[in-house]
Amino acid sequence: MTDDIEQTDTNAAAWRDRVTYHEDRAAQERVLAVSARSDAAYTAHRVLSERHLQLAATAELVARMPDAEPPRSSSLEQTGDLIRRSYGDVE
């Protein structure tokens, strides 16, 4: 039983770390949007910022779940895909 509680605490802490990460990334993308040199780049950074805020909100919900599984790193793949698609038309 103690191992289950410790694992739950560890998983919740990992999800809270994800919340912080995504909130930080959203803030970084907002800064990048302000300095963007094209409408496409501005839009890409704003979309990425919103996506990170959505991921942070989801991670916050999961962190409160008593039996949450540990997080996986699919967000990095999604972010990379959004960047590639967003900048695909920019020369």
PyMOL Python script that loads the backbone (N, CA, C, O; Angstrom):
from pymol import cmd

cmd.read_pdbstr("""\
ATOM      1  N   MET A   1       0.824  -1.192   0.000  1.00  0.00           N
ATOM      2  CA  MET A   1       0.000   0.000   0.000  1.00  0.00           C
ATOM      3  C   MET A   1       0.866   1.252   0.000  1.00  0.00           C
ATOM      4  O   MET A   1       0.568   2.202  -0.724  1.00  0.00           O
ATOM      5  N   THR A   2       1.929   1.275   0.793  1.00  0.00           N
ATOM      6  CA  THR A   2       2.806   2.437   0.865  1.00  0.00           C
ATOM      7  C   THR A   2       3.454   2.712  -0.479  1.00  0.00           C
ATOM      8  O   THR A   2       3.593   3.870  -0.873  1.00  0.00           O
ATOM      9  N   ASP A   3       3.855   1.654  -1.194  1.00  0.00           N
ATOM     10  CA  ASP A   3       4.448   1.827  -2.522  1.00  0.00           C
ATOM     11  C   ASP A   3       3.468   2.490  -3.474  1.00  0.00           C
ATOM     12  O   ASP A   3       3.860   3.345  -4.268  1.00  0.00           O
ATOM     13  N   ASP A   4       2.191   2.107  -3.404  1.00  0.00           N
ATOM     14  CA  ASP A   4       1.170   2.719  -4.260  1.00  0.00           C
ATOM     15  C   ASP A   4       1.030   4.209  -3.974  1.00  0.00           C
ATOM     16  O   ASP A   4       0.909   5.012  -4.899  1.00  0.00           O
ATOM     17  N   ILE A   5       1.046   4.578  -2.706  1.00  0.00           N
ATOM     18  CA  ILE A   5       0.919   5.990  -2.330  1.00  0.00           C
ATOM     19  C   ILE A   5       2.133   6.775  -2.802  1.00  0.00           C
ATOM     20  O   ILE A   5       1.997   7.878  -3.332  1.00  0.00           O
ATOM     21  N   GLU A   6       3.324   6.207  -2.611  1.00  0.00           N
ATOM     22  CA  GLU A   6       4.541   6.890  -3.057  1.00  0.00           C
ATOM     23  C   GLU A   6       4.542   7.061  -4.571  1.00  0.00           C
ATOM     24  O   GLU A   6       4.935   8.113  -5.074  1.00  0.00           O
ATOM     25  N   GLN A   7       4.109   6.041  -5.300  1.00  0.00           N
ATOM     26  CA  GLN A   7       4.058   6.135  -6.761  1.00  0.00           C
ATOM     27  C   GLN A   7       3.045   7.186  -7.191  1.00  0.00           C
ATOM     28  O   GLN A   7       3.296   7.940  -8.131  1.00  0.00           O
ATOM     29  N   THR A   8       1.898   7.246  -6.510  1.00  0.00           N
ATOM     30  CA  THR A   8       0.884   8.249  -6.824  1.00  0.00           C
ATOM     31  C   THR A   8       1.436   9.650  -6.597  1.00  0.00           C
ATOM     32  O   THR A   8       1.226  10.538  -7.423  1.00  0.00           O
ATOM     33  N   ASP A   9       2.141   9.856  -5.484  1.00  0.00           N
ATOM     34  CA  ASP A   9       2.751  11.159  -5.197  1.00  0.00           C
ATOM     35  C   ASP A   9       3.787  11.518  -6.253  1.00  0.00           C
ATOM     36  O   ASP A   9       3.863  12.665  -6.695  1.00  0.00           O
ATOM     37  N   THR A  10       4.582  10.536  -6.652  1.00  0.00           N
ATOM     38  CA  THR A  10       5.598  10.765  -7.678  1.00  0.00           C
ATOM     39  C   THR A  10       4.949  11.128  -9.012  1.00  0.00           C
ATOM     40  O   THR A  10       5.401  12.050  -9.690  1.00  0.00           O
ATOM     41  N   ASN A  11       3.896  10.412  -9.389  1.00  0.00           N
ATOM     42  CA  ASN A  11       3.201  10.707 -10.638  1.00  0.00           C
ATOM     43  C   ASN A  11       2.565  12.086 -10.603  1.00  0.00           C
ATOM     44  O   ASN A  11       2.631  12.824 -11.586  1.00  0.00           O
ATOM     45  N   ALA A  12       1.949  12.443  -9.479  1.00  0.00           N
ATOM     46  CA  ALA A  12       1.331  13.771  -9.358  1.00  0.00           C
ATOM     47  C   ALA A  12       2.389  14.860  -9.463  1.00  0.00           C
ATOM     48  O   ALA A  12       2.165  15.885 -10.107  1.00  0.00           O
ATOM     49  N   ALA A  13       3.533  14.645  -8.838  1.00  0.00           N
ATOM     50  CA  ALA A  13       4.620  15.629  -8.923  1.00  0.00           C
ATOM     51  C   ALA A  13       5.117  15.765 -10.357  1.00  0.00           C
ATOM     52  O   ALA A  13       5.420  16.868 -10.811  1.00  0.00           O
ATOM     53  N   ALA A  14       5.199  14.650 -11.065  1.00  0.00           N
ATOM     54  CA  ALA A  14       5.628  14.689 -12.468  1.00  0.00           C
ATOM     55  C   ALA A  14       4.624  15.474 -13.309  1.00  0.00           C
ATOM     56  O   ALA A  14       5.020  16.238 -14.189  1.00  0.00           O
ATOM     57  N   TRP A  15       3.345  15.295 -13.049  1.00  0.00           N
ATOM     58  CA  TRP A  15       2.320  16.048 -13.783  1.00  0.00           C
ATOM     59  C   TRP A  15       2.374  17.532 -13.433  1.00  0.00           C
ATOM     60  O   TRP A  15       2.169  18.379 -14.302  1.00  0.00           O
ATOM     61  N   ARG A  16       2.650  17.857 -12.160  1.00  0.00           N
ATOM     62  CA  ARG A  16       2.782  19.275 -11.786  1.00  0.00           C
ATOM     63  C   ARG A  16       3.997  19.902 -12.479  1.00  0.00           C
ATOM     64  O   ARG A  16       3.968  21.072 -12.862  1.00  0.00           O
ATOM     65  N   ASP A  17       5.054  19.116 -12.635  1.00  0.00           N
ATOM     66  CA  ASP A  17       6.212  19.595 -13.392  1.00  0.00           C
ATOM     67  C   ASP A  17       5.819  19.891 -14.835  1.00  0.00           C
ATOM     68  O   ASP A  17       6.297  20.858 -15.426  1.00  0.00           O
ATOM     69  N   ARG A  18       4.952  19.061 -15.397  1.00  0.00           N
ATOM     70  CA  ARG A  18       4.461  19.297 -16.759  1.00  0.00           C
ATOM     71  C   ARG A  18       3.670  20.596 -16.842  1.00  0.00           C
ATOM     72  O   ARG A  18       3.779  21.335 -17.820  1.00  0.00           O
ATOM     73  N   VAL A  19       2.874  20.868 -15.814  1.00  0.00           N
ATOM     74  CA  VAL A  19       2.108  22.127 -15.778  1.00  0.00           C
ATOM     75  C   VAL A  19       3.071  23.299 -15.868  1.00  0.00           C
ATOM     76  O   VAL A  19       2.887  24.203 -16.684  1.00  0.00           O
ATOM     77  N   THR A  20       4.087  23.280 -15.037  1.00  0.00           N
ATOM     78  CA  THR A  20       5.074  24.366 -15.024  1.00  0.00           C
ATOM     79  C   THR A  20       5.774  24.483 -16.368  1.00  0.00           C
ATOM     80  O   THR A  20       5.938  25.584 -16.893  1.00  0.00           O
ATOM     81  N   TYR A  21       6.187  23.350 -16.925  1.00  0.00           N
ATOM     82  CA  TYR A  21       6.863  23.350 -18.221  1.00  0.00           C
ATOM     83  C   TYR A  21       5.989  24.000 -19.295  1.00  0.00           C
ATOM     84  O   TYR A  21       6.448  24.878 -20.025  1.00  0.00           O
ATOM     85  N   HIS A  22       4.750  23.572 -19.386  1.00  0.00           N
ATOM     86  CA  HIS A  22       3.876  24.087 -20.442  1.00  0.00           C
ATOM     87  C   HIS A  22       3.510  25.555 -20.225  1.00  0.00           C
ATOM     88  O   HIS A  22       3.364  26.304 -21.191  1.00  0.00           O
ATOM     89  N   GLU A  23       3.361  25.968 -18.978  1.00  0.00           N
ATOM     90  CA  GLU A  23       3.116  27.390 -18.718  1.00  0.00           C
ATOM     91  C   GLU A  23       4.324  28.232 -19.134  1.00  0.00           C
ATOM     92  O   GLU A  23       4.171  29.311 -19.706  1.00  0.00           O
ATOM     93  N   ASP A  24       5.520  27.730 -18.841  1.00  0.00           N
ATOM     94  CA  ASP A  24       6.743  28.431 -19.247  1.00  0.00           C
ATOM     95  C   ASP A  24       6.865  28.497 -20.764  1.00  0.00           C
ATOM     96  O   ASP A  24       7.209  29.538 -21.323  1.00  0.00           O
ATOM     97  N   ARG A  25       6.581  27.381 -21.422  1.00  0.00           N
ATOM     98  CA  ARG A  25       6.665  27.359 -22.890  1.00  0.00           C
ATOM     99  C   ARG A  25       5.628  28.289 -23.518  1.00  0.00           C
ATOM    100  O   ARG A  25       5.919  28.942 -24.521  1.00  0.00           O
ATOM    101  N   ALA A  26       4.439  28.360 -22.952  1.00  0.00           N
ATOM    102  CA  ALA A  26       3.417  29.275 -23.464  1.00  0.00           C
ATOM    103  C   ALA A  26       3.911  30.717 -23.369  1.00  0.00           C
ATOM    104  O   ALA A  26       3.730  31.504 -24.299  1.00  0.00           O
ATOM    105  N   ALA A  27       4.527  31.054 -22.256  1.00  0.00           N
ATOM    106  CA  ALA A  27       5.068  32.405 -22.084  1.00  0.00           C
ATOM    107  C   ALA A  27       6.177  32.691 -23.101  1.00  0.00           C
ATOM    108  O   ALA A  27       6.239  33.786 -23.660  1.00  0.00           O
ATOM    109  N   GLN A  28       7.043  31.718 -23.338  1.00  0.00           N
ATOM    110  CA  GLN A  28       8.114  31.883 -24.319  1.00  0.00           C
ATOM    111  C   GLN A  28       7.544  32.098 -25.721  1.00  0.00           C
ATOM    112  O   GLN A  28       8.030  32.944 -26.472  1.00  0.00           O
ATOM    113  N   GLU A  29       6.525  31.335 -26.065  1.00  0.00           N
ATOM    114  CA  GLU A  29       5.917  31.481 -27.391  1.00  0.00           C
ATOM    115  C   GLU A  29       5.246  32.839 -27.550  1.00  0.00           C
ATOM    116  O   GLU A  29       5.263  33.409 -28.640  1.00  0.00           O
ATOM    117  N   ARG A  30       4.655  33.365 -26.479  1.00  0.00           N
ATOM    118  CA  ARG A  30       4.056  34.706 -26.554  1.00  0.00           C
ATOM    119  C   ARG A  30       5.131  35.755 -26.822  1.00  0.00           C
ATOM    120  O   ARG A  30       4.908  36.682 -27.600  1.00  0.00           O
ATOM    121  N   VAL A  31       6.289  35.620 -26.188  1.00  0.00           N
ATOM    122  CA  VAL A  31       7.396  36.550 -26.425  1.00  0.00           C
ATOM    123  C   VAL A  31       7.868  36.441 -27.870  1.00  0.00           C
ATOM    124  O   VAL A  31       8.111  37.452 -28.529  1.00  0.00           O
ATOM    125  N   LEU A  32       7.995  35.216 -28.357  1.00  0.00           N
ATOM    126  CA  LEU A  32       8.425  35.016 -29.743  1.00  0.00           C
ATOM    127  C   LEU A  32       7.402  35.581 -30.730  1.00  0.00           C
ATOM    128  O   LEU A  32       7.778  36.095 -31.783  1.00  0.00           O
ATOM    129  N   ALA A  33       6.138  35.491 -30.402  1.00  0.00           N
ATOM    130  CA  ALA A  33       5.096  36.029 -31.284  1.00  0.00           C
ATOM    131  C   ALA A  33       5.258  37.537 -31.433  1.00  0.00           C
ATOM    132  O   ALA A  33       5.101  38.074 -32.529  1.00  0.00           O
ATOM    133  N   VAL A  34       5.569  38.214 -30.345  1.00  0.00           N
ATOM    134  CA  VAL A  34       5.726  39.667 -30.387  1.00  0.00           C
ATOM    135  C   VAL A  34       6.880  40.074 -31.305  1.00  0.00           C
ATOM    136  O   VAL A  34       6.810  41.103 -31.978  1.00  0.00           O
ATOM    137  N   SER A  35       7.930  39.272 -31.330  1.00  0.00           N
ATOM    138  CA  SER A  35       9.088  39.611 -32.156  1.00  0.00           C
ATOM    139  C   SER A  35       9.060  38.957 -33.537  1.00  0.00           C
ATOM    140  O   SER A  35      10.034  39.052 -34.283  1.00  0.00           O
ATOM    141  N   ALA A  36       7.972  38.304 -33.880  1.00  0.00           N
ATOM    142  CA  ALA A  36       7.870  37.619 -35.176  1.00  0.00           C
ATOM    143  C   ALA A  36       7.954  38.631 -36.321  1.00  0.00           C
ATOM    144  O   ALA A  36       7.486  39.764 -36.210  1.00  0.00           O
ATOM    145  N   ARG A  37       8.556  38.191 -37.406  1.00  0.00           N
ATOM    146  CA  ARG A  37       8.758  39.077 -38.556  1.00  0.00           C
ATOM    147  C   ARG A  37       7.739  38.880 -39.670  1.00  0.00           C
ATOM    148  O   ARG A  37       7.777  39.575 -40.685  1.00  0.00           O
ATOM    149  N   SER A  38       6.840  37.944 -39.478  1.00  0.00           N
ATOM    150  CA  SER A  38       5.803  37.733 -40.490  1.00  0.00           C
ATOM    151  C   SER A  38       4.510  37.349 -39.794  1.00  0.00           C
ATOM    152  O   SER A  38       4.507  36.914 -38.643  1.00  0.00           O
ATOM    153  N   ASP A  39       3.420  37.519 -40.514  1.00  0.00           N
ATOM    154  CA  ASP A  39       2.124  37.126 -39.959  1.00  0.00           C
ATOM    155  C   ASP A  39       2.072  35.628 -39.682  1.00  0.00           C
ATOM    156  O   ASP A  39       1.482  35.188 -38.695  1.00  0.00           O
ATOM    157  N   ALA A  40       2.696  34.849 -40.568  1.00  0.00           N
ATOM    158  CA  ALA A  40       2.690  33.395 -40.395  1.00  0.00           C
ATOM    159  C   ALA A  40       3.446  32.997 -39.124  1.00  0.00           C
ATOM    160  O   ALA A  40       2.994  32.140 -38.365  1.00  0.00           O
ATOM    161  N   ALA A  41       4.590  33.625 -38.903  1.00  0.00           N
ATOM    162  CA  ALA A  41       5.375  33.312 -37.704  1.00  0.00           C
ATOM    163  C   ALA A  41       4.622  33.754 -36.452  1.00  0.00           C
ATOM    164  O   ALA A  41       4.600  33.033 -35.455  1.00  0.00           O
ATOM    165  N   TYR A  42       4.006  34.931 -36.499  1.00  0.00           N
ATOM    166  CA  TYR A  42       3.225  35.415 -35.363  1.00  0.00           C
ATOM    167  C   TYR A  42       2.115  34.419 -35.029  1.00  0.00           C
ATOM    168  O   TYR A  42       1.929  34.040 -33.873  1.00  0.00           O
ATOM    169  N   THR A  43       1.389  34.009 -36.054  1.00  0.00           N
ATOM    170  CA  THR A  43       0.289  33.065 -35.857  1.00  0.00           C
ATOM    171  C   THR A  43       0.794  31.736 -35.311  1.00  0.00           C
ATOM    172  O   THR A  43       0.181  31.159 -34.413  1.00  0.00           O
ATOM    173  N   ALA A  44       1.903  31.250 -35.846  1.00  0.00           N
ATOM    174  CA  ALA A  44       2.467  29.976 -35.381  1.00  0.00           C
ATOM    175  C   ALA A  44       2.811  30.049 -33.895  1.00  0.00           C
ATOM    176  O   ALA A  44       2.500  29.130 -33.138  1.00  0.00           O
ATOM    177  N   HIS A  45       3.444  31.123 -33.484  1.00  0.00           N
ATOM    178  CA  HIS A  45       3.814  31.253 -32.072  1.00  0.00           C
ATOM    179  C   HIS A  45       2.587  31.406 -31.178  1.00  0.00           C
ATOM    180  O   HIS A  45       2.570  30.883 -30.064  1.00  0.00           O
ATOM    181  N   ARG A  46       1.577  32.104 -31.641  1.00  0.00           N
ATOM    182  CA  ARG A  46       0.356  32.238 -30.839  1.00  0.00           C
ATOM    183  C   ARG A  46      -0.353  30.886 -30.708  1.00  0.00           C
ATOM    184  O   ARG A  46      -0.850  30.538 -29.637  1.00  0.00           O
ATOM    185  N   VAL A  47      -0.392  30.134 -31.806  1.00  0.00           N
ATOM    186  CA  VAL A  47      -1.017  28.806 -31.764  1.00  0.00           C
ATOM    187  C   VAL A  47      -0.253  27.893 -30.813  1.00  0.00           C
ATOM    188  O   VAL A  47      -0.859  27.165 -30.028  1.00  0.00           O
ATOM    189  N   LEU A  48       1.070  27.929 -30.881  1.00  0.00           N
ATOM    190  CA  LEU A  48       1.877  27.110 -29.974  1.00  0.00           C
ATOM    191  C   LEU A  48       1.666  27.532 -28.523  1.00  0.00           C
ATOM    192  O   LEU A  48       1.616  26.685 -27.631  1.00  0.00           O
ATOM    193  N   SER A  49       1.544  28.820 -28.287  1.00  0.00           N
ATOM    194  CA  SER A  49       1.287  29.299 -26.931  1.00  0.00           C
ATOM    195  C   SER A  49      -0.042  28.755 -26.414  1.00  0.00           C
ATOM    196  O   SER A  49      -0.124  28.263 -25.289  1.00  0.00           O
ATOM    197  N   GLU A  50      -1.066  28.846 -27.233  1.00  0.00           N
ATOM    198  CA  GLU A  50      -2.379  28.331 -26.836  1.00  0.00           C
ATOM    199  C   GLU A  50      -2.340  26.826 -26.596  1.00  0.00           C
ATOM    200  O   GLU A  50      -2.963  26.323 -25.661  1.00  0.00           O
ATOM    201  N   ARG A  51      -1.613  26.121 -27.435  1.00  0.00           N
ATOM    202  CA  ARG A  51      -1.498  24.669 -27.283  1.00  0.00           C
ATOM    203  C   ARG A  51      -0.829  24.321 -25.952  1.00  0.00           C
ATOM    204  O   ARG A  51      -1.269  23.411 -25.249  1.00  0.00           O
ATOM    205  N   HIS A  52       0.228  25.045 -25.614  1.00  0.00           N
ATOM    206  CA  HIS A  52       0.901  24.788 -24.339  1.00  0.00           C
ATOM    207  C   HIS A  52      -0.015  25.108 -23.158  1.00  0.00           C
ATOM    208  O   HIS A  52       0.026  24.416 -22.141  1.00  0.00           O
ATOM    209  N   LEU A  53      -0.834  26.141 -23.284  1.00  0.00           N
ATOM    210  CA  LEU A  53      -1.780  26.446 -22.208  1.00  0.00           C
ATOM    211  C   LEU A  53      -2.812  25.326 -22.062  1.00  0.00           C
ATOM    212  O   LEU A  53      -3.203  24.975 -20.949  1.00  0.00           O
ATOM    213  N   GLN A  54      -3.246  24.774 -23.186  1.00  0.00           N
ATOM    214  CA  GLN A  54      -4.185  23.645 -23.135  1.00  0.00           C
ATOM    215  C   GLN A  54      -3.537  22.429 -22.474  1.00  0.00           C
ATOM    216  O   GLN A  54      -4.157  21.752 -21.654  1.00  0.00           O
ATOM    217  N   LEU A  55      -2.292  22.163 -22.839  1.00  0.00           N
ATOM    218  CA  LEU A  55      -1.580  21.028 -22.252  1.00  0.00           C
ATOM    219  C   LEU A  55      -1.346  21.243 -20.754  1.00  0.00           C
ATOM    220  O   LEU A  55      -1.413  20.294 -19.973  1.00  0.00           O
ATOM    221  N   ALA A  56      -1.074  22.482 -20.355  1.00  0.00           N
ATOM    222  CA  ALA A  56      -0.898  22.788 -18.931  1.00  0.00           C
ATOM    223  C   ALA A  56      -2.193  22.550 -18.166  1.00  0.00           C
ATOM    224  O   ALA A  56      -2.178  21.990 -17.069  1.00  0.00           O
ATOM    225  N   ALA A  57      -3.310  22.974 -18.741  1.00  0.00           N
ATOM    226  CA  ALA A  57      -4.609  22.783 -18.082  1.00  0.00           C
ATOM    227  C   ALA A  57      -4.935  21.296 -17.946  1.00  0.00           C
ATOM    228  O   ALA A  57      -5.449  20.857 -16.917  1.00  0.00           O
ATOM    229  N   THR A  58      -4.637  20.535 -18.980  1.00  0.00           N
ATOM    230  CA  THR A  58      -4.873  19.093 -18.932  1.00  0.00           C
ATOM    231  C   THR A  58      -3.981  18.437 -17.878  1.00  0.00           C
ATOM    232  O   THR A  58      -4.442  17.601 -17.100  1.00  0.00           O
ATOM    233  N   ALA A  59      -2.714  18.817 -17.856  1.00  0.00           N
ATOM    234  CA  ALA A  59      -1.791  18.250 -16.870  1.00  0.00           C
ATOM    235  C   ALA A  59      -2.234  18.586 -15.451  1.00  0.00           C
ATOM    236  O   ALA A  59      -2.077  17.773 -14.540  1.00  0.00           O
ATOM    237  N   GLU A  60      -2.782  19.775 -15.262  1.00  0.00           N
ATOM    238  CA  GLU A  60      -3.281  20.171 -13.934  1.00  0.00           C
ATOM    239  C   GLU A  60      -4.417  19.254 -13.499  1.00  0.00           C
ATOM    240  O   GLU A  60      -4.477  18.833 -12.343  1.00  0.00           O
ATOM    241  N   LEU A  61      -5.309  18.950 -14.424  1.00  0.00           N
ATOM    242  CA  LEU A  61      -6.413  18.035 -14.101  1.00  0.00           C
ATOM    243  C   LEU A  61      -5.903  16.636 -13.765  1.00  0.00           C
ATOM    244  O   LEU A  61      -6.351  16.019 -12.799  1.00  0.00           O
ATOM    245  N   VAL A  62      -4.980  16.150 -14.556  1.00  0.00           N
ATOM    246  CA  VAL A  62      -4.449  14.803 -14.331  1.00  0.00           C
ATOM    247  C   VAL A  62      -3.677  14.736 -13.014  1.00  0.00           C
ATOM    248  O   VAL A  62      -3.727  13.721 -12.319  1.00  0.00           O
ATOM    249  N   ALA A  63      -2.967  15.804 -12.668  1.00  0.00           N
ATOM    250  CA  ALA A  63      -2.189  15.818 -11.420  1.00  0.00           C
ATOM    251  C   ALA A  63      -3.088  15.613 -10.209  1.00  0.00           C
ATOM    252  O   ALA A  63      -2.637  15.112  -9.178  1.00  0.00           O
ATOM    253  N   ARG A  64      -4.350  15.994 -10.327  1.00  0.00           N
ATOM    254  CA  ARG A  64      -5.283  15.844  -9.207  1.00  0.00           C
ATOM    255  C   ARG A  64      -5.932  14.459  -9.156  1.00  0.00           C
ATOM    256  O   ARG A  64      -6.595  14.128  -8.172  1.00  0.00           O
ATOM    257  N   MET A  65      -5.755  13.662 -10.182  1.00  0.00           N
ATOM    258  CA  MET A  65      -6.360  12.328 -10.211  1.00  0.00           C
ATOM    259  C   MET A  65      -5.620  11.404  -9.255  1.00  0.00           C
ATOM    260  O   MET A  65      -4.390  11.403  -9.236  1.00  0.00           O
ATOM    261  N   PRO A  66      -6.331  10.627  -8.472  1.00  0.00           N
ATOM    262  CA  PRO A  66      -5.661   9.775  -7.485  1.00  0.00           C
ATOM    263  C   PRO A  66      -4.880   8.610  -8.103  1.00  0.00           C
ATOM    264  O   PRO A  66      -3.954   8.094  -7.477  1.00  0.00           O
ATOM    265  N   ASP A  67      -5.235   8.196  -9.302  1.00  0.00           N
ATOM    266  CA  ASP A  67      -4.570   7.036  -9.900  1.00  0.00           C
ATOM    267  C   ASP A  67      -3.956   7.366 -11.266  1.00  0.00           C
ATOM    268  O   ASP A  67      -3.986   6.544 -12.182  1.00  0.00           O
ATOM    269  N   ALA A  68      -3.407   8.563 -11.389  1.00  0.00           N
ATOM    270  CA  ALA A  68      -2.848   9.011 -12.668  1.00  0.00           C
ATOM    271  C   ALA A  68      -1.610   8.202 -13.042  1.00  0.00           C
ATOM    272  O   ALA A  68      -0.765   7.892 -12.202  1.00  0.00           O
ATOM    273  N   GLU A  69      -1.533   7.879 -14.305  1.00  0.00           N
ATOM    274  CA  GLU A  69      -0.334   7.244 -14.838  1.00  0.00           C
ATOM    275  C   GLU A  69       0.752   8.310 -14.981  1.00  0.00           C
ATOM    276  O   GLU A  69       0.435   9.498 -15.044  1.00  0.00           O
ATOM    277  N   PRO A  70       2.008   7.917 -15.033  1.00  0.00           N
ATOM    278  CA  PRO A  70       3.063   8.917 -15.235  1.00  0.00           C
ATOM    279  C   PRO A  70       2.952   9.544 -16.626  1.00  0.00           C
ATOM    280  O   PRO A  70       2.479   8.896 -17.560  1.00  0.00           O
ATOM    281  N   PRO A  71       3.381  10.789 -16.769  1.00  0.00           N
ATOM    282  CA  PRO A  71       3.286  11.454 -18.079  1.00  0.00           C
ATOM    283  C   PRO A  71       4.257  10.866 -19.090  1.00  0.00           C
ATOM    284  O   PRO A  71       5.281  10.283 -18.733  1.00  0.00           O
ATOM    285  N   ARG A  72       3.912  11.034 -20.357  1.00  0.00           N
ATOM    286  CA  ARG A  72       4.790  10.649 -21.468  1.00  0.00           C
ATOM    287  C   ARG A  72       5.082  11.897 -22.287  1.00  0.00           C
ATOM    288  O   ARG A  72       4.373  12.893 -22.147  1.00  0.00           O
ATOM    289  N   SER A  73       6.078  11.873 -23.115  1.00  0.00           N
ATOM    290  CA  SER A  73       6.548  13.075 -23.803  1.00  0.00           C
ATOM    291  C   SER A  73       6.035  13.193 -25.231  1.00  0.00           C
ATOM    292  O   SER A  73       6.831  13.365 -26.155  1.00  0.00           O
ATOM    293  N   SER A  74       4.736  13.107 -25.430  1.00  0.00           N
ATOM    294  CA  SER A  74       4.206  13.287 -26.779  1.00  0.00           C
ATOM    295  C   SER A  74       4.088  14.756 -27.140  1.00  0.00           C
ATOM    296  O   SER A  74       4.008  15.094 -28.321  1.00  0.00           O
ATOM    297  N   SER A  75       4.075  15.640 -26.145  1.00  0.00           N
ATOM    298  CA  SER A  75       3.925  17.070 -26.426  1.00  0.00           C
ATOM    299  C   SER A  75       5.095  17.602 -27.245  1.00  0.00           C
ATOM    300  O   SER A  75       4.904  18.491 -28.075  1.00  0.00           O
ATOM    301  N   LEU A  76       6.297  17.082 -27.031  1.00  0.00           N
ATOM    302  CA  LEU A  76       7.434  17.537 -27.814  1.00  0.00           C
ATOM    303  C   LEU A  76       7.252  17.187 -29.284  1.00  0.00           C
ATOM    304  O   LEU A  76       7.587  17.982 -30.161  1.00  0.00           O
ATOM    305  N   GLU A  77       6.726  16.006 -29.550  1.00  0.00           N
ATOM    306  CA  GLU A  77       6.456  15.618 -30.935  1.00  0.00           C
ATOM    307  C   GLU A  77       5.388  16.525 -31.544  1.00  0.00           C
ATOM    308  O   GLU A  77       5.516  16.955 -32.690  1.00  0.00           O
ATOM    309  N   GLN A  78       4.338  16.813 -30.782  1.00  0.00           N
ATOM    310  CA  GLN A  78       3.264  17.668 -31.279  1.00  0.00           C
ATOM    311  C   GLN A  78       3.765  19.085 -31.538  1.00  0.00           C
ATOM    312  O   GLN A  78       3.407  19.698 -32.544  1.00  0.00           O
ATOM    313  N   THR A  79       4.584  19.601 -30.643  1.00  0.00           N
ATOM    314  CA  THR A  79       5.122  20.944 -30.817  1.00  0.00           C
ATOM    315  C   THR A  79       6.009  21.006 -32.055  1.00  0.00           C
ATOM    316  O   THR A  79       5.914  21.942 -32.848  1.00  0.00           O
ATOM    317  N   GLY A  80       6.860  20.020 -32.213  1.00  0.00           N
ATOM    318  CA  GLY A  80       7.717  19.974 -33.393  1.00  0.00           C
ATOM    319  C   GLY A  80       6.912  19.894 -34.674  1.00  0.00           C
ATOM    320  O   GLY A  80       7.257  20.539 -35.665  1.00  0.00           O
ATOM    321  N   ASP A  81       5.851  19.118 -34.668  1.00  0.00           N
ATOM    322  CA  ASP A  81       4.989  19.005 -35.844  1.00  0.00           C
ATOM    323  C   ASP A  81       4.314  20.338 -36.149  1.00  0.00           C
ATOM    324  O   ASP A  81       4.243  20.742 -37.310  1.00  0.00           O
ATOM    325  N   LEU A  82       3.820  21.021 -35.130  1.00  0.00           N
ATOM    326  CA  LEU A  82       3.197  22.332 -35.342  1.00  0.00           C
ATOM    327  C   LEU A  82       4.190  23.334 -35.918  1.00  0.00           C
ATOM    328  O   LEU A  82       3.849  24.109 -36.812  1.00  0.00           O
ATOM    329  N   ILE A  83       5.414  23.319 -35.408  1.00  0.00           N
ATOM    330  CA  ILE A  83       6.433  24.237 -35.924  1.00  0.00           C
ATOM    331  C   ILE A  83       6.718  23.934 -37.391  1.00  0.00           C
ATOM    332  O   ILE A  83       6.758  24.844 -38.219  1.00  0.00           O
ATOM    333  N   ARG A  84       6.917  22.649 -37.715  1.00  0.00           N
ATOM    334  CA  ARG A  84       7.209  22.296 -39.109  1.00  0.00           C
ATOM    335  C   ARG A  84       6.072  22.698 -40.041  1.00  0.00           C
ATOM    336  O   ARG A  84       6.316  23.243 -41.117  1.00  0.00           O
ATOM    337  N   ARG A  85       4.825  22.431 -39.633  1.00  0.00           N
ATOM    338  CA  ARG A  85       3.687  22.805 -40.482  1.00  0.00           C
ATOM    339  C   ARG A  85       3.529  24.314 -40.574  1.00  0.00           C
ATOM    340  O   ARG A  85       3.207  24.833 -41.643  1.00  0.00           O
ATOM    341  N   SER A  86       3.748  25.022 -39.484  1.00  0.00           N
ATOM    342  CA  SER A  86       3.555  26.474 -39.462  1.00  0.00           C
ATOM    343  C   SER A  86       4.588  27.204 -40.301  1.00  0.00           C
ATOM    344  O   SER A  86       4.262  28.182 -40.973  1.00  0.00           O
ATOM    345  N   TYR A  87       5.830  26.741 -40.269  1.00  0.00           N
ATOM    346  CA  TYR A  87       6.887  27.410 -41.003  1.00  0.00           C
ATOM    347  C   TYR A  87       7.093  26.833 -42.398  1.00  0.00           C
ATOM    348  O   TYR A  87       7.966  27.297 -43.131  1.00  0.00           O
ATOM    349  N   GLY A  88       6.319  25.846 -42.772  1.00  0.00           N
ATOM    350  CA  GLY A  88       6.484  25.216 -44.069  1.00  0.00           C
ATOM    351  C   GLY A  88       6.322  26.164 -45.244  1.00  0.00           C
ATOM    352  O   GLY A  88       6.975  25.987 -46.272  1.00  0.00           O
ATOM    353  N   ASP A  89       5.466  27.164 -45.111  1.00  0.00           N
ATOM    354  CA  ASP A  89       5.203  28.102 -46.199  1.00  0.00           C
ATOM    355  C   ASP A  89       6.027  29.380 -46.104  1.00  0.00           C
ATOM    356  O   ASP A  89       5.978  30.218 -47.005  1.00  0.00           O
ATOM    357  N   VAL A  90       6.788  29.538 -45.012  1.00  0.00           N
ATOM    358  CA  VAL A  90       7.577  30.757 -44.811  1.00  0.00           C
ATOM    359  C   VAL A  90       8.937  30.588 -45.469  1.00  0.00           C
ATOM    360  O   VAL A  90       9.603  29.569 -45.291  1.00  0.00           O
ATOM    361  N   GLU A  91       9.340  31.599 -46.231  1.00  0.00           N
ATOM    362  CA  GLU A  91      10.644  31.529 -46.891  1.00  0.00           C
ATOM    363  C   GLU A  91      11.587  32.540 -46.295  1.00  0.00           C
ATOM    364  O   GLU A  91      12.738  32.635 -46.720  1.00  0.00           O
TER     365      GLU A  91
END
""", "prot")
cmd.dss("prot")
cmd.show_as("cartoon", "prot")
cmd.util.cbc("prot")
cmd.orient("prot")
